[in-house]
Amino acid sequence: MQTVRWKFFINFEKDEAWLNEMAKKGLALNGYALCRYTFTDCSPGEYTYRIEFLRYYSSHPESQQYLSFLAENGVEHVASWARWGYFRKRTEGGQFDIYSDVTSRIEHYQRVNVLWLFIMCSFFIQAICHTYIGIESLLSELERTSTMSLVYAPIFLLLGVALFFAWNSIRKKIKGLRLERQLRE
């Protein structure tokens, strides 16, 4: 039986944890597209899931090579959306981690952090632009434009603030992983 769930995550680790909880309940992810998760029935705990922000889109030749490497090691590429890859491995095969060392984990978190930084900055720029347009329109008595811009400005500001917390959280993890790497060297 197919089950669809709609959910939004900013933190990919929470998304990953939720997918693993769903697998423990007997629901295996078999598709994802913009907050829409499609599941099929499976044995409870049959799979372990991991999410990775790929270097390139999954159709890129280097990503195809990487996906082939994962498949050779028993990892199934379940879905992709933009550069986010959803992977699973049967639990019976032991612990499933995509990253074997601290350096590769740091690189992954840095890719995610650049994404959040870019989107966060674009939201803040949009908030500033809409505030400027709204104030300018109010001063020149173009009421309709000013109302809409002054509605959009706080929305973009709130989205930017939400992404700031996601970005800062990942930044702290990168800092912690760098310390861990230094201690191991």
N, C-alpha and C positions, 0 to 999 in steps of 0.2 A: 504494500500500500504506500502511496506517495503522500507526504505531509509537507506543507509549505508554512514557513514561519517568516515573519517580517521583523527585522531587528536592525538597529543602528549602533555601531560601535566606533568610537574614536580610537580606543586603545586596542590594538590588534591582539595583545596578550589576553585581554578579557574575552575577546571574540574566540580565540583559540580555546580558552578554558570552557566557555559555553559549548563549543562544538564537542569537546571531550565529555562534558556532562551529558549532552544529548546522545552520544555514542554509548555511554554507560546505561542510558535508558532504553537502548535498542533502536536508535535512529541514526542511520549513516548518511552523512552529507553526500549528495550526488550532483549538486548544482548550486551556483551562486551567481547573482546579478543584482547589484545595487540594492542592498538591504533585504533581498529576497533569497532565503535559504530553502532549498528543496532537499527533503530527506526521504529515504526508503527504509523499510524495516531491516534490521540486522540482529544478530545475537548481541545481547547487552555486553558492552565492553570489548566488542570485536576489533575496533579500530582505535588508533591514537592519531590525533590530528595536529598538524603544524601549519602555520601561516608564514609566508615569507614575502617580503617586498623585493621582487626580482630586480636585477640590474637593468634588464630590458624587458619589453613586452614578450609574452610567451611565444609569439610567432617569430621572434628574432632568431637568427641562426645560432647565436651563442646560448640563448635560453633553451633552444631545442636540444642542443648538445648537453646542457646541464640537466634538462628533464630526462633525457635518455640515460644519463649517468644515474640519476635517482631511481629510475625504473629498473635498471640493472641491479640495484641494491634493495629491491622490494618496496620502493616508495611509489605510491600511485598519485599522479597529478589529477585531482578531482575537478578543479575549476580554476579559472583565472578571471579576474576583473581588473582592468587597467594593468598595472604591474603586480598586483597582489596575486600570489599563488596559494592555492589551498591544497594541502597534501595530506595523505593518510598512509598508515602502515598497519598491518595486522598486529595486534597486541601480542599474539603468541610469538612473534619474532623478537621480543625483548623491547627494551627502552628505545624510543624513537626521538632522536634529536637531529635536526638538520645541520647544526654547527658542532664541529668536533673540537674547536679550540676557541679561546677567548678573543683572539684577533678577528676571526670571521664573524663572531657575534657583534663585536664593536662595529665592523664594517656594515653589517645589516642594520643596526640601530642608527648609524650615521645616515644611511640611505633614507630610512624612515624619517629621521629628524630633518633632513633637507626638504623632504616633501612637506612636512608640517610647517616648517619655517616659511616656505614659499607660499603656501595657502594662507597661513596666518597673516603674513605681510600683505597679501592681496586683499584680504578682508579689511585690514586696518586702512589701507589706501582707499578702498571703496567707501569706508565710513567717513574718512576725511573729505573725499570728493563729494559725497552726498550731503554732508554737512555744509560744505562751501556752496554747493548749488542751491540747497534749501535756504540758506541765509541770503544769498544773492537774489534769489527769486522773491523772497519776502520783501527785501528792500526795493525791488523793482516792481512789486505788486503783481507778480505772476503766481497767483494763489495755488492753482492746481499742481504745478510743478513743485512748488515749495513743500506742499503737504506730503507728496509722495517721497521726495528726497529726505524729508525730515522723519518719515516713517522708516525708510531703508537704512538710514545712518545708524540708529541704535541696534538694528538687527545685525548689520555687518560688524559692528563693534562687539556685540555679544558673541558672535561666531568667532571673531578674532581672539577674544579673551578665552573662550573654551579651547581653542587650538593652542593658545599660549600654555595652558596647563598641560596639554598632551605633549607639546614640544619640550617643556621644562622637565616633565617626568622622564622622557627619553634621554634628555641631556644629562640628568642625574645618573641614569643607568649607565650611560657611556662613561661618565666620570668614575663610577664605582668599578666598572669592568677594567678601565685603564689602571686603577689602583691594584686590582686583583692581578692583572698581567705583570705589573711591576714587582709585586710580592713573589710571584712565581719565577721571575727571572733571576 
